[in-house]
């Protein structure tokens, strides 16, 4: 049994497009398959003892994708909230959104607000959905907020910034997983992951399963975290 379980795991779910292309399918079919994978993944992390799970589902840069693909991703989020909310709530899972709500349709904003409200007292796992999220955009928001609040430069410290991030109510990630072989962070939790461990796997997101989670958690358990010390 793995005794060194990360408290917070954040995932860059990459490879849906490639999964679809390999099968001569439209990219949106890959996103659909990747979304169908989510309930098992959430359950598996919950069973492992992870208390916070964050999923990078739509970045501020993803708007530049073809309109058809953007619409498919928006619909998948709406459908998932519609079909999964009751199940997640029953499983004592709290849902929070990370990202810029203003850029999203009113329908999506309402669905997110409803999910956050219904699940707000749940305690087994906090599932954060990064949707219309960008790390730089998040930091720009923090800077604007600090200026609006007239905070003196000498009073600005890490806590002042952390308390103004979208992620203010959750701890920093201990482990960031990226699927599908790319070795980059893509503007994901750039402040919060300063001391996170990274785990990269070639497995495409729709194929990522319980065994791959066990491998990632096993690898994490062997890491010695130093936070800059010797
Ligand atoms: C990256 O694959 C994946 C995305 C941009 C979207 C991830 C979204 C989901 C799994 C579904 C929506 C989420 C929720 C919470 C309902 P890619 O398209 O960049 O793949 P590629 O690199 O192979 O082209």
Boltz pocket constraint, residues with backbone or C-beta under 6 A from the ligand:
constraints:
  - pocket:
      binder: B
      contacts: [[A, 13], [A, 14], [A, 15], [A, 16], [A, 17], [A, 18], [A, 19], [A, 27], [A, 31], [A, 34], [A, 35], [A, 55], [A, 56], [A, 57], [A, 58], [A, 62], [A, 73], [A, 76], [A, 77], [A, 80], [A, 129], [A, 180], [A, 205]]
      max_distance: 6.0
